[in-house]
Amino acid sequence: MKHIYTSLDIGSDTVKVVVCELYQNKLNLLASSTFKSKGIKKGLITNPEEAAISIRGALDRVESILGIKIDKVIASIPSYFAEYTIVKANIDIENEEGVVTNNDISKVMDLAIQNSNLEDQELVTLLPIDFNLDGEYGIKDPLNVAGEKLGIRAVLVSTPKKNVYSVVGLLESMGITAIDISTNGIGDLYAFKNKNIEKSIGAIINIGSETTTVSLYNRGIIVKSKIITMGGKNIDNDISYMYKTDRRTANRLKLKFALGHKRNASTSDMCEIKTAYDDELRINQYEISEIVSSRIEEILNLAKNEINILTTKRIDYIIITGGTSNMADIEYVANDVFGRDVSIGNVKLVGIRDNKYSSCVGNIVYYIAKQKLKGVTLSMVDNESASALASVRKGYNEINNEKMLGKLMEYFLANRRI
């Protein structure tokens, strides 16, 4: 049976879809697509009819590539007012073998959820911190270990109900089932997670179109997050204002001509545009890069302030991701703001080496790890649809087993983290 997964990220600028197959412990890209968003503002669905058209447009593109119908997805939901609560639970191990099974792990996790008080919040997921067995604490993987009492300490992630229902309800009206839900903060972590992150305290900054999400992690578990209402569109607005041009032209200048920092920008490299008044205007790369870097610096300084509010502990790493992080030389601005403990994310999945997909890819990795923890191996397409994919098999883009996601999957599945 083929294990195929679809991840959906409903962003303010674009809707992103990634379809992958897990084959021999390697994640292979089958298809990806983006579609311009409408009816979505700052990550929230404001016009369901327009949003549905955008989602359908993104799904239609991958369906035309793969030749199958996509009706099940992992959906990313807004993390506005998300809460991260530590919960605990204990159960007796009652199976005849007297060892911890996948069923015991699922049972103690379910009990931890039942013991929590969600009130007006809706459950997103439960992230195990560690397990305890017969008084021995700090166990990461209790599966098949002999014992009588199993306990868990975990972080329960929840958001306001409307964050979940607005997305899940819209998808259901389109005939699409959200098999699982997650937040982009969780997806970003799993896109870049490694053994060092498992032992450290750090943050990931995702610079989106209209918002920037700052997420804090403690030993590979998301513990806090904050959304800043500023992103890549603010850069477009700055360019549009300075050069009296429309925002589409401003966006094109940002992506195709400007650099993220003026350090390597050229004063002699020129670009000609038409202003809103139909005048010809020559722009040099140094000047526009100075405008861009100034706004990026402001966004990163706001993110830095939020990190300082979220924790007083020493930060071991900061990763910057999101579409804006793809800009050339943005790392120099990041170094100016944060110093040496910062890096630009690098999504290494062949075919989508683009940080705007980090949440999409990471949520697939997270979902597979969660399945493994519960001892199941579900797929999001039936056998008939999976067989239809044989014709595109030669087009698969595999991750090298020594690269990030190959190692990542081996590590997660071995440790059975959710």
PyMOL commands that set and color helices and strands:
alter all, ss='L'
color gray80, all
select helices_A, chain A and resi 48-66+102-114+161-173+184-192+195-198+232-243+247-256+262-264+285-310+323-326+330-338+355-373+383-395+404-415
alter helices_A, ss='H'
color red, helices_A
select strands_A, chain A and resi 3-10+14-23+26-36+40-41+44-45+72-77+83-92+121-133+136-139+149-160+177-183+201-207+212-218+221-228+270-274+280-284+317-321+342-344+397-398
alter strands_A, ss='S'
color yellow, strands_A
deselect
rebuild
show_as cartoon
